[in-house]
Amino acid sequence: MKNKSLLKKFIGYILWKLGKYKFRVKVIRDNPKHEDIKDNLVYIVGGEDYVKWAYLNCPNKCGEVIMLNLSNSKKPLWKVEFDKKGRVTIHPSIHKLDGCESHFWIIDGNIKWC
């Protein structure tokens, strides 16, 4: 079973590299430095039994980092789901109220602009 899971992750990585979908997820323990955040990755800060934040570069290429609260104790709050291939879905939509004011969904690793 473990080999099948690794194979799905590998296939997902190849599909992502080929541009079949835009965003993958990477789970990390600590908040990343903004300069270390790479395009097309959603960084989930947390562990096996909790999540705190999601970080991503704005897909509008304005150069800003978007931070999303994933903790149930604060509002507003977003939910992040990802499959075995690493494709990420975030809901509700992400709407930057400052800067480039982009508004979009990330569904199955792809951007849906509002």
N, CA, C and O atoms as a GROMACS GRO file, in nm:
protein
  456
    1MET      N    1   0.081  -0.120   0.000
    1MET     CA    2   0.000   0.000   0.000
    1MET      C    3   0.086   0.126   0.000
    1MET      O    4   0.052   0.224  -0.067
    2LYS      N    5   0.195   0.125   0.073
    2LYS     CA    6   0.280   0.243   0.079
    2LYS      C    7   0.337   0.278  -0.058
    2LYS      O    8   0.349   0.395  -0.092
    3ASN      N    9   0.372   0.176  -0.137
    3ASN     CA   10   0.424   0.200  -0.272
    3ASN      C   11   0.321   0.267  -0.361
    3ASN      O   12   0.356   0.353  -0.442
    4LYS      N   13   0.192   0.230  -0.347
    4LYS     CA   14   0.086   0.294  -0.425
    4LYS      C   15   0.074   0.441  -0.388
    4LYS      O   16   0.056   0.526  -0.476
    5SER      N   17   0.082   0.471  -0.260
    5SER     CA   18   0.074   0.608  -0.214
    5SER      C   19   0.191   0.690  -0.268
    5SER      O   20   0.172   0.803  -0.313
    6LEU      N   21   0.311   0.635  -0.263
    6LEU     CA   22   0.428   0.705  -0.317
    6LEU      C   23   0.415   0.724  -0.467
    6LEU      O   24   0.454   0.829  -0.520
    7LEU      N   25   0.361   0.625  -0.536
    7LEU     CA   26   0.342   0.636  -0.680
    7LEU      C   27   0.242   0.747  -0.713
    7LEU      O   28   0.265   0.824  -0.807
    8LYS      N   29   0.132   0.757  -0.637
    8LYS     CA   30   0.035   0.863  -0.660
    8LYS      C   31   0.098   1.001  -0.637
    8LYS      O   32   0.073   1.094  -0.713
    9LYS      N   33   0.180   1.013  -0.532
    9LYS     CA   34   0.247   1.140  -0.506
    9LYS      C   35   0.343   1.174  -0.620
    9LYS      O   36   0.350   1.289  -0.663
   10PHE      N   37   0.415   1.076  -0.668
   10PHE     CA   38   0.510   1.097  -0.777
   10PHE      C   39   0.436   1.138  -0.904
   10PHE      O   40   0.478   1.232  -0.973
   11ILE      N   41   0.328   1.070  -0.936
   11ILE     CA   42   0.248   1.104  -1.054
   11ILE      C   43   0.193   1.246  -1.039
   11ILE      O   44   0.195   1.324  -1.134
   12GLY      N   45   0.143   1.278  -0.920
   12GLY     CA   46   0.093   1.413  -0.895
   12GLY      C   47   0.200   1.518  -0.914
   12GLY      O   48   0.174   1.624  -0.971
   13TYR      N   49   0.320   1.490  -0.868
   13TYR     CA   50   0.432   1.584  -0.883
   13TYR      C   51   0.463   1.604  -1.031
   13TYR      O   52   0.483   1.717  -1.075
   14ILE      N   53   0.467   1.496  -1.109
   14ILE     CA   54   0.496   1.506  -1.252
   14ILE      C   55   0.387   1.588  -1.322
   14ILE      O   56   0.418   1.675  -1.404
   15LEU      N   57   0.261   1.560  -1.291
   15LEU     CA   58   0.151   1.637  -1.352
   15LEU      C   59   0.161   1.785  -1.318
   15LEU      O   60   0.136   1.870  -1.403
   16TRP      N   61   0.199   1.816  -1.194
   16TRP     CA   62   0.217   1.955  -1.151
   16TRP      C   63   0.331   2.020  -1.229
   16TRP      O   64   0.317   2.132  -1.279
   17LYS      N   65   0.443   1.950  -1.240
   17LYS     CA   66   0.558   2.003  -1.314
   17LYS      C   67   0.525   2.026  -1.461
   17LYS      O   68   0.577   2.118  -1.524
   18LEU      N   69   0.438   1.942  -1.516
   18LEU     CA   70   0.397   1.956  -1.656
   18LEU      C   71   0.290   2.065  -1.674
   18LEU      O   72   0.250   2.095  -1.787
   19GLY      N   73   0.244   2.124  -1.564
   19GLY     CA   74   0.147   2.232  -1.571
   19GLY      C   75   0.002   2.188  -1.584
   19GLY      O   76  -0.083   2.266  -1.625
   20LYS      N   77  -0.026   2.063  -1.549
   20LYS     CA   78  -0.164   2.014  -1.556
   20LYS      C   79  -0.252   2.077  -1.448
   20LYS      O   80  -0.373   2.086  -1.464
   21TYR      N   81  -0.191   2.119  -1.340
   21TYR     CA   82  -0.259   2.200  -1.239
   21TYR      C   83  -0.156   2.292  -1.177
   21TYR      O   84  -0.037   2.264  -1.179
   22LYS      N   85  -0.203   2.404  -1.122
   22LYS     CA   86  -0.115   2.513  -1.082
   22LYS      C   87  -0.059   2.499  -0.941
   22LYS      O   88   0.060   2.522  -0.920
   23PHE      N   89  -0.141   2.460  -0.843
   23PHE     CA   90  -0.099   2.462  -0.703
   23PHE      C   91  -0.091   2.323  -0.643
   23PHE      O   92  -0.178   2.239  -0.662
   24ARG      N   93   0.017   2.302  -0.568
   24ARG     CA   94   0.037   2.184  -0.484
   24ARG      C   95   0.047   2.230  -0.340
   24ARG      O   96   0.063   2.349  -0.314
   25VAL      N   97   0.039   2.136  -0.248
   25VAL     CA   98   0.047   2.168  -0.107
   25VAL      C   99   0.179   2.116  -0.050
   25VAL      O  100   0.230   2.013  -0.092
   26LYS      N  101   0.232   2.190   0.047
   26LYS     CA  102   0.351   2.148   0.120
   26LYS      C  103   0.324   2.176   0.268
   26LYS      O  104   0.302   2.291   0.306
   27VAL      N  105   0.325   2.072   0.351
   27VAL     CA  106   0.300   2.087   0.494
   27VAL      C  107   0.433   2.111   0.564
   27VAL      O  108   0.529   2.036   0.544
   28ILE      N  109   0.438   2.216   0.647
   28ILE     CA  110   0.560   2.252   0.720
   28ILE      C  111   0.525   2.279   0.866
   28ILE      O  112   0.409   2.303   0.899
   29ARG      N  113   0.624   2.274   0.952
   29ARG     CA  114   0.602   2.293   1.097
   29ARG      C  115   0.599   2.439   1.140
   29ARG      O  116   0.521   2.475   1.229
   30ASP      N  117   0.681   2.524   1.078
   30ASP     CA  118   0.693   2.664   1.121
   30ASP      C  119   0.658   2.759   1.007
   30ASP      O  120   0.666   2.723   0.890
   31ASN      N  121   0.620   2.881   1.044
   31ASN     CA  122   0.587   2.982   0.945
   31ASN      C  123   0.707   3.006   0.854
   31ASN      O  124   0.819   3.023   0.902
   32PRO      N  125   0.685   3.008   0.723
   32PRO     CA  126   0.797   3.029   0.631
   32PRO      C  127   0.834   3.177   0.625
   32PRO      O  128   0.751   3.264   0.652
   33LYS      N  129   0.959   3.204   0.589
   33LYS     CA  130   0.999   3.341   0.560
   33LYS      C  131   0.935   3.377   0.426
   33LYS      O  132   0.931   3.294   0.334
   34HIS      N  133   0.887   3.498   0.416
   34HIS     CA  134   0.816   3.538   0.294
   34HIS      C  135   0.904   3.522   0.169
   34HIS      O  136   0.854   3.485   0.063
   35GLU      N  137   1.032   3.548   0.182
   35GLU     CA  138   1.120   3.537   0.066
   35GLU      C  139   1.145   3.391   0.024
   35GLU      O  140   1.194   3.365  -0.086
   36ASP      N  141   1.112   3.296   0.112
   36ASP     CA  142   1.131   3.154   0.080
   36ASP      C  143   1.008   3.089   0.016
   36ASP      O  144   1.014   2.974  -0.027
   37ILE      N  145   0.896   3.162   0.008
   37ILE     CA  146   0.774   3.105  -0.047
   37ILE      C  147   0.784   3.102  -0.199
   37ILE      O  148   0.809   3.204  -0.263
   38LYS      N  149   0.765   2.985  -0.255
   38LYS     CA  150   0.776   2.966  -0.399
   38LYS      C  151   0.637   2.974  -0.463
   38LYS      O  152   0.536   2.940  -0.402
   39ASP      N  153   0.637   3.020  -0.589
   39ASP     CA  154   0.512   3.023  -0.664
   39ASP      C  155   0.457   2.882  -0.679
   39ASP      O  156   0.532   2.785  -0.682
   40ASN      N  157   0.327   2.873  -0.689
   40ASN     CA  158   0.255   2.747  -0.717
   40ASN      C  159   0.260   2.646  -0.603
   40ASN      O  160   0.230   2.528  -0.624
   41LEU      N  161   0.296   2.690  -0.484
   41LEU     CA  162   0.290   2.605  -0.366
   41LEU      C  163   0.205   2.674  -0.260
   41LEU      O  164   0.215   2.795  -0.239
   42VAL      N  165   0.121   2.596  -0.194
   42VAL     CA  166   0.048   2.645  -0.076
   42VAL      C  167   0.112   2.577   0.043
   42VAL      O  168   0.109   2.455   0.055
   43TYR      N  169   0.171   2.656   0.131
   43TYR     CA  170   0.238   2.605   0.250
   43TYR      C  171   0.137   2.599   0.364
   43TYR      O  172   0.077   2.700   0.400
   44ILE      N  173   0.118   2.481   0.420
   44ILE     CA  174   0.029   2.461   0.534
   44ILE      C  175   0.115   2.448   0.658
   44ILE      O  176   0.198   2.358   0.668
   45VAL      N  177   0.096   2.539   0.754
   45VAL     CA  178   0.171   2.535   0.879
   45VAL      C  179   0.090   2.454   0.979
   45VAL      O  180  -0.024   2.489   1.010
   46GLY      N  181   0.150   2.346   1.028
   46GLY     CA  182   0.080   2.263   1.125
   46GLY      C  183   0.149   2.129   1.142
   46GLY      O  184   0.265   2.112   1.104
   47GLY      N  185   0.076   2.035   1.199
   47GLY     CA  186   0.127   1.901   1.223
   47GLY      C  187   0.022   1.798   1.189
   47GLY      O  188  -0.073   1.827   1.116
   48GLU      N  189   0.039   1.680   1.241
   48GLU     CA  190  -0.053   1.570   1.209
   48GLU      C  191  -0.194   1.595   1.260
   48GLU      O  192  -0.291   1.549   1.198
   49ASP      N  193  -0.208   1.666   1.371
   49ASP     CA  194  -0.341   1.681   1.430
   49ASP      C  195  -0.389   1.826   1.439
   49ASP      O  196  -0.487   1.854   1.507
   50TYR      N  197  -0.321   1.919   1.372
   50TYR     CA  198  -0.365   2.059   1.376
   50TYR      C  199  -0.311   2.134   1.254
   50TYR      O  200  -0.210   2.095   1.195
   51VAL      N  201  -0.379   2.241   1.218
   51VAL     CA  202  -0.332   2.334   1.115
   51VAL      C  203  -0.352   2.475   1.167
   51VAL      O  204  -0.448   2.502   1.240
   52LYS      N  205  -0.263   2.566   1.129
   52LYS     CA  206  -0.272   2.704   1.176
   52LYS      C  207  -0.292   2.802   1.062
   52LYS      O  208  -0.386   2.882   1.062
   53TRP      N  209  -0.202   2.797   0.963
   53TRP     CA  210  -0.197   2.897   0.857
   53TRP      C  211  -0.173   2.833   0.722
   53TRP      O  212  -0.118   2.723   0.713
   54ALA      N  213  -0.214   2.903   0.618
   54ALA     CA  214  -0.176   2.870   0.481
   54ALA      C  215  -0.108   2.994   0.423
   54ALA      O  216  -0.156   3.106   0.440
   55TYR      N  217   0.001   2.973   0.354
   55TYR     CA  218   0.075   3.082   0.289
   55TYR      C  219   0.087   3.050   0.140
   55TYR      O  220   0.108   2.935   0.102
   56LEU      N  221   0.073   3.153   0.058
   56LEU     CA  222   0.098   3.136  -0.085
   56LEU      C  223   0.130   3.272  -0.145
   56LEU      O  224   0.088   3.376  -0.094
   57ASN      N  225   0.206   3.271  -0.254
   57ASN     CA  226   0.227   3.393  -0.330
   57ASN      C  227   0.101   3.423  -0.408
   57ASN      O  228   0.038   3.331  -0.461
   58CYS      N  229   0.065   3.549  -0.417
   58CYS     CA  230  -0.054   3.588  -0.491
   58CYS      C  231  -0.037   3.543  -0.637
   58CYS      O  232   0.064   3.576  -0.699
   59PRO      N  233  -0.134   3.471  -0.691
   59PRO     CA  234  -0.122   3.424  -0.830
   59PRO      C  235  -0.136   3.535  -0.933
   59PRO      O  236  -0.115   3.513  -1.052
   60ASN      N  237  -0.172   3.656  -0.887
   60ASN     CA  238  -0.185   3.770  -0.977
   60ASN      C  239  -0.049   3.832  -1.008
   60ASN      O  240  -0.040   3.929  -1.083
   61LYS      N  241   0.057   3.775  -0.948
   61LYS     CA  242   0.196   3.820  -0.971
   61LYS      C  243   0.223   3.961  -0.921
   61LYS      O  244   0.310   4.031  -0.975
   62CYS      N  245   0.149   4.005  -0.818
   62CYS     CA  246   0.173   4.137  -0.761
   62CYS      C  247   0.291   4.136  -0.663
   62CYS      O  248   0.337   4.242  -0.620
   63GLY      N  249   0.339   4.016  -0.629
   63GLY     CA  250   0.454   4.005  -0.541
   63GLY      C  251   0.421   3.994  -0.394
   63GLY      O  252   0.511   3.989  -0.310
   64GLU      N  253   0.293   3.991  -0.359
   64GLU     CA  254   0.254   3.983  -0.219
   64GLU      C  255   0.230   3.839  -0.175
   64GLU      O  256   0.191   3.753  -0.254
   65VAL      N  257   0.256   3.815  -0.046
   65VAL     CA  258   0.229   3.685   0.014
   65VAL      C  259   0.091   3.691   0.079
   65VAL      O  260   0.059   3.787   0.150
   66ILE      N  261   0.011   3.589   0.054
   66ILE     CA  262  -0.122   3.579   0.115
   66ILE      C  263  -0.114   3.481   0.231
   66ILE      O  264  -0.063   3.370   0.217
   67MET      N  265  -0.163   3.524   0.347
   67MET     CA  266  -0.171   3.438   0.466
   67MET      C  267  -0.318   3.414   0.496
   67MET      O  268  -0.398   3.507   0.504
   68LEU      N  269  -0.353   3.287   0.512
   68LEU     CA  270  -0.492   3.251   0.541
   68LEU      C  271  -0.499   3.178   0.675
   68LEU      O  272  -0.422   3.085   0.700
   69ASN      N  273  -0.589   3.221   0.760
   69ASN     CA  274  -0.611   3.157   0.889
   69ASN      C  275  -0.684   3.024   0.869
   69ASN      O  276  -0.788   3.020   0.802
   70LEU      N  277  -0.631   2.916   0.926
   70LEU     CA  278  -0.695   2.785   0.919
   70LEU      C  279  -0.746   2.739   1.055
   70LEU      O  280  -0.808   2.633   1.066
   71SER      N  281  -0.721   2.819   1.159
   71SER     CA  282  -0.758   2.783   1.295
   71SER      C  283  -0.905   2.816   1.322
   71SER      O  284  -0.952   2.924   1.287
   72ASN      N  285  -0.977   2.724   1.384
   72ASN     CA  286  -1.117   2.746   1.416
   72ASN      C  287  -1.139   2.854   1.521
   72ASN      O  288  -1.251   2.900   1.540
   73SER      N  289  -1.032   2.894   1.590
   73SER     CA  290  -1.048   2.988   1.701
   73SER      C  291  -1.052   3.134   1.656
   73SER      O  292  -1.082   3.222   1.737
   74LYS      N  293  -1.024   3.163   1.529
   74LYS     CA  294  -1.022   3.301   1.480
   74LYS      C  295  -1.101   3.310   1.350
   74LYS      O  296  -1.117   3.212   1.278
   75LYS      N  297  -1.149   3.430   1.321
   75LYS     CA  298  -1.222   3.454   1.196
   75LYS      C  299  -1.157   3.572   1.126
   75LYS      O  300  -1.102   3.658   1.195
   76PRO      N  301  -1.161   3.583   0.997
   76PRO     CA  302  -1.216   3.486   0.903
   76PRO      C  303  -1.130   3.360   0.898
   76PRO      O  304  -1.015   3.360   0.940
   77LEU      N  305  -1.189   3.254   0.846
   77LEU     CA  306  -1.119   3.128   0.843
   77LEU      C  307  -1.145   3.055   0.712
   77LEU      O  308  -1.255   3.062   0.656
   78TRP      N  309  -1.043   2.985   0.666
   78TRP     CA  310  -1.050   2.908   0.542
   78TRP      C  311  -1.028   2.762   0.573
   78TRP      O  312  -0.970   2.727   0.676
   79LYS      N  313  -1.073   2.677   0.484
   79LYS     CA  314  -1.050   2.532   0.491
   79LYS      C  315  -0.964   2.493   0.372
   79LYS      O  316  -0.985   2.540   0.260
   80VAL      N  317  -0.868   2.406   0.398
   80VAL     CA  318  -0.780   2.356   0.292
   80VAL      C  319  -0.794   2.205   0.286
   80VAL      O  320  -0.787   2.137   0.388
   81GLU      N  321  -0.814   2.154   0.166
   81GLU     CA  322  -0.819   2.010   0.144
   81GLU      C  323  -0.718   1.978   0.035
   81GLU      O  324  -0.695   2.059  -0.055
   82PHE      N  325  -0.658   1.860   0.043
   82PHE     CA  326  -0.569   1.818  -0.066
   82PHE      C  327  -0.576   1.668  -0.080
   82PHE      O  328  -0.599   1.595   0.017
   83ASP      N  329  -0.556   1.624  -0.202
   83ASP     CA  330  -0.567   1.482  -0.231
   83ASP      C  331  -0.429   1.416  -0.229
   83ASP      O  332  -0.329   1.482  -0.201
   84LYS      N  333  -0.423   1.288  -0.259
   84LYS     CA  334  -0.297   1.213  -0.253
   84LYS      C  335  -0.197   1.259  -0.358
   84LYS      O  336  -0.077   1.233  -0.345
   85LYS      N  337  -0.245   1.326  -0.461
   85LYS     CA  338  -0.155   1.380  -0.564
   85LYS      C  339  -0.100   1.516  -0.525
   85LYS      O  340  -0.014   1.571  -0.594
   86GLY      N  341  -0.150   1.572  -0.415
   86GLY     CA  342  -0.103   1.702  -0.368
   86GLY      C  343  -0.183   1.819  -0.421
   86GLY      O  344  -0.149   1.934  -0.393
   87ARG      N  345  -0.289   1.793  -0.499
   87ARG     CA  346  -0.372   1.902  -0.550
   87ARG      C  347  -0.450   1.964  -0.435
   87ARG      O  348  -0.506   1.892  -0.352
   88VAL      N  349  -0.452   2.095  -0.430
   88VAL     CA  350  -0.510   2.165  -0.316
   88VAL      C  351  -0.639   2.236  -0.357
   88VAL      O  352  -0.651   2.288  -0.468
   89THR      N  353  -0.735   2.238  -0.262
   89THR     CA  354  -0.859   2.315  -0.275
   89THR      C  355  -0.872   2.400  -0.150
   89THR      O  356  -0.854   2.352  -0.038
   90ILE      N  357  -0.903   2.528  -0.170
   90ILE     CA  358  -0.920   2.621  -0.058
   90ILE      C  359  -1.060   2.682  -0.070
   90ILE      O  360  -1.100   2.725  -0.178
   91HIS      N  361  -1.133   2.685   0.042
   91HIS     CA  362  -1.263   2.752   0.042
   91HIS      C  363  -1.284   2.820   0.175
   91HIS      O  364  -1.235   2.771   0.277
   92PRO      N  365  -1.356   2.932   0.178
   92PRO     CA  366  -1.418   3.000   0.065
   92PRO      C  367  -1.314   3.064  -0.027
   92PRO      O  368  -1.194   3.036  -0.017
   93SER      N  369  -1.361   3.150  -0.118
   93SER     CA  370  -1.270   3.215  -0.212
   93SER      C  371  -1.171   3.305  -0.137
   93SER      O  372  -1.192   3.341  -0.021
   94ILE      N  373  -1.064   3.340  -0.206
   94ILE     CA  374  -0.962   3.429  -0.151
   94ILE      C  375  -0.980   3.564  -0.221
   94ILE      O  376  -0.972   3.574  -0.343
   95HIS      N  377  -1.004   3.666  -0.140
   95HIS     CA  378  -1.028   3.800  -0.194
   95HIS      C  379  -0.936   3.897  -0.124
   95HIS      O  380  -0.957   3.930  -0.007
   96LYS      N  381  -0.834   3.944  -0.195
   96LYS     CA  382  -0.743   4.045  -0.138
   96LYS      C  383  -0.815   4.180  -0.140
   96LYS      O  384  -0.859   4.226  -0.245
   97LEU      N  385  -0.825   4.240  -0.025
   97LEU     CA  386  -0.895   4.368  -0.015
   97LEU      C  387  -0.801   4.486  -0.032
   97LEU      O  388  -0.846   4.601  -0.034
   98ASP      N  389  -0.672   4.461  -0.044
   98ASP     CA  390  -0.575   4.567  -0.066
   98ASP      C  391  -0.481   4.524  -0.178
   98ASP      O  392  -0.493   4.414  -0.232
   99GLY      N  393  -0.387   4.610  -0.212
   99GLY     CA  394  -0.292   4.575  -0.317
   99GLY      C  395  -0.361   4.554  -0.451
   99GLY      O  396  -0.435   4.640  -0.498
  100CYS      N  397  -0.338   4.438  -0.512
  100CYS     CA  398  -0.394   4.409  -0.645
  100CYS      C  399  -0.543   4.376  -0.641
  100CYS      O  400  -0.608   4.370  -0.746
  101GLU      N  401  -0.599   4.354  -0.523
  101GLU     CA  402  -0.741   4.327  -0.503
  101GLU      C  403  -0.791   4.205  -0.582
  101GLU      O  404  -0.906   4.202  -0.624
  102SER      N  405  -0.704   4.106  -0.602
  102SER     CA  406  -0.744   3.987  -0.676
  102SER      C  407  -0.846   3.907  -0.597
  102SER      O  408  -0.851   3.913  -0.474
  103HIS      N  409  -0.928   3.833  -0.669
  103HIS     CA  410  -1.033   3.752  -0.608
  103HIS      C  411  -1.041   3.622  -0.686
  103HIS      O  412  -1.064   3.623  -0.807
  104PHE      N  413  -1.021   3.509  -0.617
  104PHE     CA  414  -1.010   3.382  -0.687
  104PHE      C  415  -1.041   3.265  -0.595
  104PHE      O  416  -1.043   3.279  -0.473
  105TRP      N  417  -1.064   3.150  -0.655
  105TRP     CA  418  -1.077   3.021  -0.588
  105TRP      C  419  -0.956   2.938  -0.627
  105TRP      O  420  -0.901   2.956  -0.736
  106ILE      N  421  -0.916   2.846  -0.542
  106ILE     CA  422  -0.822   2.741  -0.580
  106ILE      C  423  -0.899   2.609  -0.563
  106ILE      O  424  -0.935   2.571  -0.451
  107ILE      N  425  -0.923   2.542  -0.675
  107ILE     CA  426  -1.002   2.418  -0.676
  107ILE      C  427  -0.922   2.311  -0.750
  107ILE      O  428  -0.885   2.329  -0.866
  108ASP      N  429  -0.897   2.200  -0.682
  108ASP     CA  430  -0.819   2.090  -0.741
  108ASP      C  431  -0.688   2.140  -0.801
  108ASP      O  432  -0.646   2.093  -0.907
  109GLY      N  433  -0.625   2.233  -0.733
  109GLY     CA  434  -0.495   2.282  -0.775
  109GLY      C  435  -0.497   2.388  -0.884
  109GLY      O  436  -0.391   2.432  -0.928
  110ASN      N  437  -0.614   2.429  -0.928
  110ASN     CA  438  -0.625   2.528  -1.035
  110ASN      C  439  -0.692   2.655  -0.987
  110ASN      O  440  -0.772   2.654  -0.893
  111ILE      N  441  -0.659   2.766  -1.052
  111ILE     CA  442  -0.716   2.896  -1.021
  111ILE      C  443  -0.846   2.915  -1.098
  111ILE      O  444  -0.852   2.889  -1.218
  112LYS      N  445  -0.947   2.961  -1.028
  112LYS     CA  446  -1.073   3.005  -1.089
  112LYS      C  447  -1.091   3.150  -1.048
  112LYS      O  448  -1.122   3.179  -0.933
  113TRP      N  449  -1.072   3.242  -1.143
  113TRP     CA  450  -1.081   3.384  -1.114
  113TRP      C  451  -1.227   3.427  -1.101
  113TRP      O  452  -1.313   3.380  -1.176
  114CYS      N  453  -1.254   3.517  -1.006
  114CYS     CA  454  -1.389   3.571  -0.989
  114CYS      C  455  -1.403   3.698  -1.071
  114CYS      O  456  -1.510   3.759  -1.071
   0.00000   0.00000   0.00000
